[in-house]
């Protein structure tokens, strides 16, 4: 797959991809609205936008269009979705820009999850008067924008995916104070991630995972599990960043409180959470029983 800059010959292909993908992703909006916008997209929007296309065997299969730092559109040919084109396009935009914003319909759960996976956080929401739908505005900022020349940029935080399992389980196994069991098998972690999409995170730099945390909720309360940072990368703020992003993700899901479980003998762990203003619940006793 090749990502390249838009050329005038791509215009018709882009409009067709935009239309086909829009009516599928936004089936809650009348098809006629998208049909009426075709000419505007082709003749007015595209000439003003900075556009990159994904090309496979000489055929355009997706595109991303930017108005300065705003993502006006990111669409992939429906038959090609789920094959990485969208990820490559958003990553190219992130390489080109240090800051990006986007608006997604609240009913488009797939788009909301996609942008969250790539580090976008909710800023606000608004009513779109033309459609009567709620639009959620999200923003992404490159980590380390303010790092001075010659200094090392911090690790990037992204969503934990099942492909990270081998590296993450190795990190957990080498981290003191973390208790592992059959609940942490690859299949069980896969199920956890599926039930809590894009909530768990890893810290990554130069292709290496330096930290990880599992994050989920039961629709009432949030829970963090297995926060770990590689021993040679501690005291650099990675653990706090992983926790802060987890709390942001839970808040975006409507969860207003989060719990953790820490072994009493894990003195460093207890100290970390206390320093970050987590309160011990001395009024509670944890009780467990096998099903």
Secondary structure, DSSP 8 states (H G I E B T S, - for coil): -EEEE--GGGHHHHHHHHHHHHHHHTTTS-HHHHHHHHHHIIIIIHHHSEEEEEEETTEEEEEEEEETTEEEEEEE-GGGTTSSHHHHHHHHHHHH-SEEEEEEETT-HHHHHHHHHTT-EEEEEEEETTTTEEEEEEEEE-TTTT--TTS----EEEE--GGGHHHHHHHHHTSTT----GGGSHHHHHHHHHHTTTT-EEEEETTEEEEEEEEEE-SS-EEEEEEEE-GGGTTSSHHHHHHHHHHHHHHHTT---EEE---TT-HHHHHHHHHTT----TT--------
